[in-house]
Amino acid sequence: MTHDSANDPKATQHPPLNSPEQLKPVASADLLQGRRELQILHGNEVYRLTLTRTGKLILHK
């Protein structure tokens, strides 16, 4: 019996790793949504992405 992922509601449709779709840039404005800082949970660690007054981004652990 073959498995047809098109009919499997549990199957996810993700592009292959490092495909052009996954490498498409995301605008920092879309991530920050008007804020100066964003908290990012990565594993068990919380990181802060901060927008400086001069428009640079800094990632803090």
N, CA and C atoms as a LAMMPS dump frame, in Angstrom:
ITEM: TIMESTEP
0
ITEM: NUMBER OF ATOMS
183
ITEM: BOX BOUNDS ff ff ff
-5.0000000000000000e+02 5.0000000000000000e+02
-5.0000000000000000e+02 5.0000000000000000e+02
-5.0000000000000000e+02 5.0000000000000000e+02
ITEM: ATOMS id mol type element x y z
1 1 1 N 0.851 -1.189 0
2 1 2 C 0 0 0
3 1 3 C 0.89 1.243 0
4 2 1 N 0.604 2.177 -0.885
5 2 2 C 1.383 3.413 -0.943
6 2 3 C 0.699 4.482 -0.111
7 3 1 N 1.476 5.434 0.309
8 3 2 C 0.957 6.534 1.119
9 3 3 C 0.804 7.763 0.23
10 4 1 N -0.407 8.285 0.146
11 4 2 C -0.68 9.467 -0.675
12 4 3 C -0.817 10.663 0.243
13 5 1 N 0.238 11.494 0.316
14 5 2 C 0.219 12.639 1.223
15 5 3 C -0.8 13.695 0.802
16 6 1 N -1.239 13.681 -0.459
17 6 2 C -2.228 14.658 -0.915
18 6 3 C -3.566 14.439 -0.219
19 7 1 N -3.82 13.206 0.192
20 7 2 C -5.078 12.897 0.87
21 7 3 C -4.905 12.747 2.369
22 8 1 N -3.744 13.029 2.891
23 8 2 C -3.459 12.881 4.311
24 8 3 C -3.525 14.247 4.975
25 9 1 N -4.539 14.484 5.84
26 9 2 C -4.649 15.795 6.482
27 9 3 C -3.49 16.088 7.419
28 10 1 N -2.75 15.072 7.856
29 10 2 C -1.609 15.288 8.745
30 10 3 C -0.352 15.679 7.983
31 11 1 N -0.347 15.448 6.686
32 11 2 C 0.842 15.761 5.879
33 11 3 C 0.995 17.273 5.774
34 12 1 N 2.228 17.743 5.927
35 12 2 C 2.489 19.178 5.798
36 12 3 C 3.108 19.45 4.441
37 13 1 N 2.833 20.603 3.927
38 13 2 C 3.349 21.005 2.622
39 13 3 C 4.427 22.048 2.829
40 14 1 N 5.639 21.619 3.128
41 14 2 C 6.767 22.524 3.302
42 14 3 C 7.712 22.372 2.122
43 15 1 N 8.263 23.485 1.637
44 15 2 C 9.258 23.366 0.565
45 15 3 C 10.503 22.672 1.096
46 16 1 N 11.29 22.075 0.221
47 16 2 C 12.534 21.424 0.653
48 16 3 C 13.455 22.427 1.341
49 17 1 N 14.313 21.928 2.245
50 17 2 C 15.249 22.807 2.949
51 17 3 C 16.107 23.586 1.965
52 18 1 N 16.308 24.857 2.264
53 18 2 C 17.127 25.768 1.457
54 18 3 C 16.595 25.967 0.047
55 19 1 N 15.3 25.768 -0.153
56 19 2 C 14.708 26.055 -1.455
57 19 3 C 14.58 27.573 -1.599
58 20 1 N 14.418 28.07 -2.824
59 20 2 C 14.248 29.519 -3.007
60 20 3 C 13.082 30.082 -2.202
61 21 1 N 12.027 29.277 -1.994
62 21 2 C 10.885 29.76 -1.214
63 21 3 C 11.279 29.98 0.242
64 22 1 N 12.114 29.121 0.802
65 22 2 C 12.529 29.278 2.189
66 22 3 C 13.571 30.371 2.342
67 23 1 N 14.325 30.669 1.307
68 23 2 C 15.369 31.672 1.389
69 23 3 C 14.871 33.069 1.044
70 24 1 N 13.592 33.221 0.779
71 24 2 C 13.024 34.522 0.46
72 24 3 C 13.16 35.449 1.672
73 25 1 N 13.734 36.627 1.485
74 25 2 C 13.919 37.553 2.606
75 25 3 C 12.591 37.981 3.221
76 26 1 N 12.621 38.194 4.527
77 26 2 C 11.473 38.712 5.269
78 26 3 C 11.847 40.112 5.721
79 27 1 N 11.001 41.074 5.459
80 27 2 C 11.273 42.46 5.844
81 27 3 C 11.284 42.592 7.363
82 28 1 N 12.282 43.291 7.881
83 28 2 C 12.358 43.494 9.33
84 28 3 C 11.118 44.221 9.843
85 29 1 N 10.56 45.106 9.038
86 29 2 C 9.344 45.82 9.45
87 29 3 C 8.183 44.844 9.656
88 30 1 N 8.146 43.78 8.84
89 30 2 C 7.1 42.767 9.01
90 30 3 C 7.291 42.005 10.319
91 31 1 N 8.533 41.754 10.684
92 31 2 C 8.801 41.059 11.942
93 31 3 C 8.529 41.949 13.148
94 32 1 N 9.012 43.174 13.098
95 32 2 C 8.903 44.071 14.249
96 32 3 C 7.519 44.688 14.408
97 33 1 N 6.797 44.864 13.316
98 33 2 C 5.428 45.413 13.329
99 33 3 C 5.325 46.7 14.154
100 34 1 N 6.25 47.629 13.89
101 34 2 C 6.204 48.931 14.554
102 34 3 C 6.892 48.978 15.905
103 35 1 N 7.367 47.842 16.4
104 35 2 C 8.045 47.805 17.697
105 35 3 C 9.542 48.031 17.504
106 36 1 N 10.238 48.352 18.576
107 36 2 C 11.693 48.512 18.543
108 36 3 C 12.389 47.219 18.964
109 37 1 N 11.627 46.291 19.542
110 37 2 C 12.224 45.062 20.038
111 37 3 C 11.262 43.892 19.862
112 38 1 N 11.849 42.733 19.575
113 38 2 C 11.074 41.509 19.378
114 38 3 C 11.76 40.401 20.151
115 39 1 N 10.994 39.617 20.897
116 39 2 C 11.559 38.463 21.593
117 39 3 C 11.35 37.228 20.734
118 40 1 N 12.417 36.423 20.609
119 40 2 C 12.393 35.224 19.781
120 40 3 C 12.733 34.033 20.669
121 41 1 N 11.849 33.05 20.706
122 41 2 C 12.11 31.824 21.452
123 41 3 C 12.759 30.828 20.505
124 42 1 N 13.976 30.409 20.83
125 42 2 C 14.729 29.45 20.022
126 42 3 C 15.157 28.331 20.958
127 43 1 N 14.511 27.166 20.823
128 43 2 C 14.757 26.085 21.782
129 43 3 C 14.268 26.529 23.144
130 44 1 N 15.162 26.493 24.125
131 44 2 C 14.814 26.94 25.479
132 44 3 C 15.338 28.336 25.781
133 45 1 N 15.914 28.992 24.798
134 45 2 C 16.515 30.314 24.982
135 45 3 C 15.626 31.406 24.396
136 46 1 N 15.611 32.567 25.052
137 46 2 C 14.896 33.737 24.538
138 46 3 C 15.93 34.735 24.054
139 47 1 N 15.804 35.152 22.813
140 47 2 C 16.674 36.153 22.209
141 47 3 C 15.867 37.421 21.994
142 48 1 N 16.551 38.565 21.968
143 48 2 C 15.905 39.842 21.68
144 48 3 C 16.481 40.407 20.399
145 49 1 N 15.628 40.755 19.471
146 49 2 C 16.028 41.452 18.257
147 49 3 C 15.663 42.915 18.462
148 50 1 N 16.681 43.771 18.487
149 50 2 C 16.481 45.184 18.804
150 50 3 C 16.817 46.043 17.592
151 51 1 N 15.957 47.022 17.321
152 51 2 C 16.196 48.017 16.279
153 51 3 C 16.794 49.251 16.941
154 52 1 N 17.997 49.632 16.499
155 52 2 C 18.671 50.785 17.106
156 52 3 C 18.13 52.097 16.518
157 53 1 N 18.533 53.203 17.134
158 53 2 C 18.112 54.522 16.63
159 53 3 C 18.65 54.79 15.237
160 54 1 N 19.781 54.171 14.908
161 54 2 C 20.378 54.386 13.586
162 54 3 C 19.873 53.38 12.537
163 55 1 N 18.912 52.529 12.93
164 55 2 C 18.299 51.619 11.968
165 55 3 C 18.986 50.272 11.834
166 56 1 N 19.916 49.975 12.711
167 56 2 C 20.591 48.674 12.662
168 56 3 C 19.851 47.679 13.549
169 57 1 N 20.034 46.387 13.241
170 57 2 C 19.445 45.333 14.04
171 57 3 C 20.517 44.661 14.876
172 58 1 N 20.191 44.407 16.142
173 58 2 C 21.106 43.713 17.04
174 58 3 C 20.338 42.54 17.648
175 59 1 N 20.965 41.355 17.622
176 59 2 C 20.386 40.163 18.233
177 59 3 C 21.106 39.92 19.545
178 60 1 N 20.347 39.939 20.649
179 60 2 C 20.901 39.74 21.996
180 60 3 C 20.481 38.372 22.501
181 61 1 N 21.407 37.685 23.139
182 61 2 C 21.066 36.416 23.781
183 61 3 C 20.669 36.692 25.208
